[in-house]
Amino acid sequence: MDLLNTLVDKGLRRELPTREEALAVLATSDDDLLDVVAAAGKVRRHWFGRRVKLNYLVNLKSGLCPEDCSYCSQRLGADTGILKYTWLKPDQASQAAAAGLAGGAKRVCLVASGRGPTDRDVDRVAGTIKAIKEQNEGVEVCACLGLLSDGQAERLREAGADAYNHNLNTSEATYGDITTTHTYADRVDTVNKAHAAGLSACSGLIAGMGESDEDLVDVVYSLRELDPDSVPVNFLIPVEGTPLAKEWNLTPQRCLRILAMVRFVCPDVEVRIAGGREVHLRTMQPLALNLANSIFLGDYLTTEGQAGKADLEMIADAGFEVEGAGEVTLPEHRVSTGGGCGSHESAGCGSHDSAGCGSHEGGGVCGTAVPATPATPATPANEARTDLVAVRRRGAGTDLAPNA
């Protein structure tokens, strides 16, 4: 396909595709799907080889969020049956992180539900970062605490944080349909604060909330402009008790097209398959490793993930290798200059959300409202797989061993 050849050439040059080209990727047929994956895989391997970075979530404070994000199991008034607890102590968080690091993770994502941290909360997290780094040499720590106030990003950086996660989640045009208690602009502001403080910005999206192809392209182009180092791609986990519990709009094929589009638009950033991969990609997960170079290991914030051992076996069986602690994730030009997943005229690929360091179910600003109605149905509705959605009952906040 001429389209795919063009997109590969642009990806190898870090050149921005046109909106029409990005939309065309989402509109490709199932007959062309393997060609799409192969093309985006060339771009992925050019910048990241066959390495897969493992990340591990620690939910520092679960539930009880005052925000009304429709997708979030921790939202205000949600009857979802999730674990609810206040702040973990530094030693508890460090112990939880150690399980993921022992499983091969090189980054720990510290997440807390809520609109944003108080200064006292920042002090708590600073102590946790210190404890984790003292006990685990070379570990990366990403904080995801919601909307940041002036000076808080700098304090996290001084405490040893390497990155900050805050996802955009969806397009600016439809953001008000998902959340009413904060704005899209609030999220952009927090990503910019993280950038300005010298933190590596991590910002992504949630697919499957009823958005159109145009919405998906809009949010990914906004991310490119913000230029985060990592872009988590979440697939909505429809948790019972949330406003979006009946939104089963994704198929494995649709998920692969979305990941391919993100890779073409943001060719040289860490694209992470985040929440919902087990629910929506299912047996197609190994194929997605040809598109993304990063995943979460084990469980998510409030729901269970695939067994950590199964994650490692999947990576090996698919012909990939776990990225080592001593390896640098990003291409040299991003590490040395601190930017540019785009062309010379437009470097960038980022924005941010507070929903759990790339995992959409919680951690910082939650949200409410009715899902946007797609302009045109992109794919047939996916069969509901409620059997694949299980509330987390182990790990942080419990006496049971974590999944890692």
C-alpha positions, 0 to 999 in steps of 0.5 A: 500500500502506498499509504503504508510506505509513505507512513514508514518513510515519515516515521523513520524521518520523524515527520508528522503524517497528515491527518488524512493519513492517520485517519486512513490507518484507523479505516483500514480493513481487516484484510490489510491489518497485518500489513499495517502492523508490519509497517508500524513495526518497522518504525518501532524497531528502527527506534527501539529494536526488539526491547520491551520496557516493563513498568509497575504500578503502585496505588498509593491511595485508592478510591475516595476521589472527589472527581467525576471521570466517567471511566474511573472506578475511583470516581466520586460516588462510584459503587464499584467494590474496589479496594479503598485505603488512604496513603501507604507508608513509604516502607509499604510502597517500597515493598510493593514496588520491590515485587515489580522490580524483581519481576523485571520492571525498570520503572515504578509508577506511584499513583494516588487518587484525587484531584491533585496533591497537597503540599503535605501529600508531595512530602509523603510521596517524596519520602516514598521516592527516597525509600524506593531509590535507596533500596533499588539502585537505578530504578526509575520513578514516575509520579501520578498524583493529579493536577499539580500546583505551582512549585510541586513538580520542582519539589518532586524532581528534587525528591528524585522523581524521574517522570510525571504522568498526566494523561489527556485521555480524549480530544479537547472537543469531547473532554467535557462529555467525560469529565466535568470537575476539571478541564482539558486545559487543566491537564495540559497545564500539568503536563507543561509544569512537569516539562518545565521542572525537568521531569520526563513527561508521560501522557496518553489517552483512553480508547473505547469511550465512544469516541470517533476516529477524528477524536482519536486522531485529535488527541494523538496530535495534541500529544505530539504537540505537547511532546511527552517522552512516553505515551500510554495507550489505555483501552477502556476497562468497563468496570461495573458501577461506572457510567461507561460500564456498558461501553464495549466498543473495541475489538482486538483489530481496532486496538491494533489499528489505534496502536499503529496510528499512535506509532506513526504519529509519535514514532520515536517516543515510548508507546506503552500498552496500558490498562485494558490490553488483556480485556480487549487485545486478548490473544492478540497481545503478542502482535501488539508488541510490534507496535508498542515498546512498553507495557505494565507488568502485572495488575493495574490500580484497581483491576487485575492484569495478566499474570506477571509470569505470563507477561514475561513468557509472552514477550519471549515467545513473541521474539522480544526481550525485556529492556534491562535496567542499564539500557536507555529507553529513548533514542539518543536524540531525545535523551540529549536534546530533551525533545522531538518526536516530530519533524524539525518544524513540529517536535512533540508528542505529548499531553497528560492525564492523572489516571494512574500513570498511564492506567486509566482506572484512577490516580489523580483526577477522575471524571463524569458524563455521557460518552461521545457518540461516534460520527460513524461506527468505526467497527462492530461493537465488541462482545462484552467480556465481563469475565475478563474484568476483575477487581484487584484484591491483592498487592498494595492495600492488602495482606496478599502478595502482589502479582508481578 
